[in-house]
Amino acid sequence: MYLLIFDLDGTLVDSKQDLIDSVNATLGYMNRAPLAGPTVARYVGRGALALIKSAMGESTAASDIEKAHGFFIEYYGEHMLDKTTLYEGVRESLDVLKDSGHTLAVLTNKPVRFSQRMMERLGLGKHFIRIYGGNSFEPKKKPDPIGIHALLSETGLAKERTIMVGDSSVDIRTARNAAVRACGVTWGFQPETFVEEPPDFTVDHLRQLHERILAEGR
């Protein structure tokens, strides 16, 4: 049996447009000009507060960051499923992995209540033994390995049978920090960051991951 730990945004769900729209709504609220979509996408992955800090600019006053962050959390909570969908093949591959007896979990830097609600509303909540978010182990977030360590402790599974699956260098670094394998997905928000943090292997479709896992498990 494997423990497969999935990032959320850019890995299981295409949430890019809802994040872009929410960031730009926040900037409008703060009387700032909107940002181009690819710019916002590059900021995703380190949690909501880091996203807003990047969008507002690192030199922005702490009080303005706090105000913008509060607006973003409220706005995104209302709009996070306006356009967000599962990537092609995600549901089918997760079905195969779960039905084959493997243990699935989510480890994301998105706030945990949003992550859990998103998976429930997209019909995947029961696939995962845990859905850990960016505030599950506050103040620690990926690439800190605390989430992977917690899952290893809870499941009793070996590091050698554990794979972190994600779309950015943050996910790969998290795996490295926990001494587990890393799978990079090429369809996400930041696969170009694999140059700085190469995964152990990459997949172009989640089907390739479940095929590999089933082959290794024989």
C-alpha distance (Angstrom), angle and dihedral (degrees) to the residues before:
residue distance angle dihedral
M1 . . .
Y2 3.80 . .
L3 3.77 131.4 .
L4 3.81 106.6 -138.2
I5 3.80 115.3 -169.1
F6 3.79 116.4 -166.2
D7 3.76 131.9 -160.4
L8 3.81 111.4 -139.1
D9 3.83 116.4 -147.2
G10 3.79 110.4 60.2
T11 3.80 92.2 5.6
L12 3.79 109.7 59.0
V13 3.81 99.4 5.0
D14 3.77 134.5 38.9
S15 3.79 96.5 -138.0
K16 3.79 95.8 149.9
Q17 3.80 99.6 114.0
D18 3.79 95.5 46.3
L19 3.81 89.8 50.6
I20 3.81 91.8 47.5
D21 3.80 91.8 48.1
S22 3.81 92.1 47.5
V23 3.80 93.7 48.5
N24 3.79 91.5 48.6
A25 3.81 91.6 46.7
T26 3.80 86.6 53.6
L27 3.79 92.1 49.4
G28 3.79 89.7 50.0
Y29 3.80 89.9 51.2
M30 3.81 87.9 52.6
N31 3.84 91.7 47.7
R32 3.80 91.9 -110.8
A33 3.79 128.6 135.6
P34 3.81 117.3 -102.8
L35 3.79 121.7 -102.3
A36 3.79 128.0 -128.2
G37 3.80 114.1 -98.2
P38 3.83 96.2 -115.7
T39 3.80 89.6 52.5
V40 3.80 92.3 54.5
A41 3.82 91.1 45.6
R42 3.82 90.1 56.7
Y43 3.80 89.3 57.3
V44 3.82 95.2 53.7
G45 3.80 120.8 101.3
R46 3.80 106.8 53.5
G47 3.79 98.5 75.6
A48 3.81 136.3 -84.0
L49 3.79 96.7 -75.4
A50 3.81 92.6 50.6
L51 3.81 89.2 47.3
I52 3.79 91.7 54.7
K53 3.80 92.9 43.8
S54 3.80 90.0 53.8
A55 3.79 93.1 45.4
M56 3.81 93.1 48.0
G57 3.78 95.4 40.7
E58 3.78 128.2 -102.6
S59 3.83 92.0 -101.7
T60 3.82 92.7 59.5
A61 3.79 115.3 120.3
A62 3.80 115.1 -97.1
S63 3.81 91.2 -122.3
D64 3.82 90.9 56.7
I65 3.80 91.5 47.3
E66 3.80 89.8 51.7
K67 3.82 91.8 49.0
A68 3.81 92.4 47.2
H69 3.80 92.6 45.5
G70 3.80 91.2 52.4
F71 3.81 91.4 51.2
F72 3.81 92.0 46.4
I73 3.81 93.4 51.7
E74 3.80 91.6 50.9
Y75 3.81 94.9 43.4
Y76 3.79 96.1 44.1
G77 3.79 91.2 46.9
E78 3.80 88.4 59.8
H79 3.81 97.2 41.6
M80 3.81 106.8 30.3
L81 3.81 93.5 109.9
D82 3.80 99.2 40.5
K83 3.81 92.2 103.7
T84 3.82 104.9 -4.0
T85 3.81 116.5 120.9
L86 3.78 138.8 167.4
Y87 3.77 114.8 -94.1
E88 3.78 115.7 -107.4
G89 3.79 112.8 -76.7
V90 3.80 96.4 9.1
R91 3.79 96.5 114.3
E92 3.79 93.2 45.4
S93 3.81 94.5 48.6
L94 3.79 93.5 46.2
D95 3.81 88.5 50.5
V96 3.81 90.3 53.5
L97 3.80 93.8 47.2
K98 3.80 94.2 46.5
D99 3.80 93.3 45.2
S100 3.81 88.9 50.2
G101 3.80 90.2 60.1
H102 3.79 100.1 -105.0
T103 3.81 120.9 142.2
L104 3.80 116.5 -117.9
A105 3.80 129.8 -164.6
V106 3.79 139.4 166.1
L107 3.80 122.9 -131.2
T108 3.79 113.4 -179.5
N109 3.78 138.7 151.5
K110 3.82 90.3 -131.8
P111 3.84 111.9 108.5
V112 3.78 107.9 -82.2
R113 3.81 97.1 -124.2
F114 3.80 90.5 54.6
S115 3.80 91.7 46.5
Q116 3.79 93.9 50.6
R117 3.81 93.0 44.8
M118 3.80 91.5 48.3
M119 3.79 93.6 51.8
E120 3.80 92.1 46.1
R121 3.79 93.7 49.9
L122 3.80 91.8 46.7
G123 3.80 89.7 51.4
L124 3.81 98.8 -112.2
G125 3.79 102.8 101.1
K126 3.80 94.6 105.4
H127 3.79 93.3 51.3
F128 3.81 92.9 73.7
I129 3.78 130.8 66.3
R130 3.81 89.2 -154.0
I131 3.79 137.1 10.2
Y132 3.79 107.6 -160.2
G133 3.80 120.7 -173.3
G134 3.75 139.2 -168.9
N135 3.80 93.1 -81.9
S136 3.82 97.3 42.9
F137 3.80 91.4 94.5
E138 3.79 101.3 22.3
P139 2.93 129.9 -139.5
K140 3.81 89.7 15.6
K141 3.80 120.6 81.4
K142 3.79 136.3 164.8
P143 3.00 128.4 -35.6
D144 3.81 82.0 45.5
P145 3.82 104.0 91.7
I146 3.81 95.7 -139.1
G147 3.81 92.9 109.5
I148 3.80 93.5 52.7
H149 3.79 90.7 45.2
A150 3.81 89.8 52.4
L151 3.80 91.8 50.8
L152 3.79 92.3 47.8
S153 3.79 90.2 51.2
E154 3.80 93.4 46.6
T155 3.80 95.9 47.7
G156 3.80 100.4 34.7
L157 3.79 89.1 -138.0
A158 3.79 121.9 144.9
K159 3.79 125.1 -105.6
E160 3.79 87.8 -125.4
R161 3.81 88.6 63.1
T162 3.80 95.3 46.0
I163 3.81 127.8 96.0
M164 3.81 128.8 -176.4
V165 3.81 111.3 -149.3
G166 3.80 120.0 -160.1
D167 3.78 149.2 134.3
S168 3.81 102.9 -123.5
S169 3.78 146.4 48.5
V170 3.82 88.5 -101.4
D171 3.80 89.8 65.9
I172 3.79 93.5 44.7
R173 3.80 91.9 48.8
T174 3.81 89.5 49.3
A175 3.79 89.6 55.3
R176 3.80 91.9 47.2
N177 3.80 91.2 49.9
A178 3.80 89.4 52.8
A179 3.85 93.7 43.2
V180 3.81 93.9 -122.0
R181 3.79 131.0 123.9
A182 3.79 121.6 -85.7
C183 3.81 128.2 -143.9
G184 3.79 117.5 -165.8
V185 3.79 121.3 -153.1
T186 3.79 115.4 -146.9
W187 3.81 98.3 -153.0
G188 3.80 99.3 65.0
F189 3.78 137.5 96.3
Q190 3.80 100.9 -84.2
P191 3.83 113.3 20.0
E192 3.82 88.4 138.8
T193 3.82 87.2 73.0
F194 3.81 89.0 69.0
V195 3.80 85.5 84.4
E196 3.80 89.2 71.8
E197 3.82 95.1 36.1
P198 3.82 109.8 27.9
P199 3.81 115.3 -158.5
D200 3.79 122.2 -136.8
F201 3.79 88.5 -110.6
T202 3.80 139.4 -13.0
V203 3.79 134.2 -138.3
D204 3.80 129.3 -155.3
H205 3.82 93.1 -159.5
L206 3.80 129.5 20.9
R207 3.79 88.4 -121.0
Q208 3.81 87.3 72.2
L209 3.80 89.6 58.7
H210 3.78 96.0 51.6
E211 3.81 90.6 45.0
R212 3.81 90.1 52.3
I213 3.80 92.9 46.9
L214 3.79 92.9 49.0
A215 3.82 90.5 48.4
E216 3.82 92.6 49.5
G217 3.78 91.0 47.8
R218 3.78 94.2 59.4
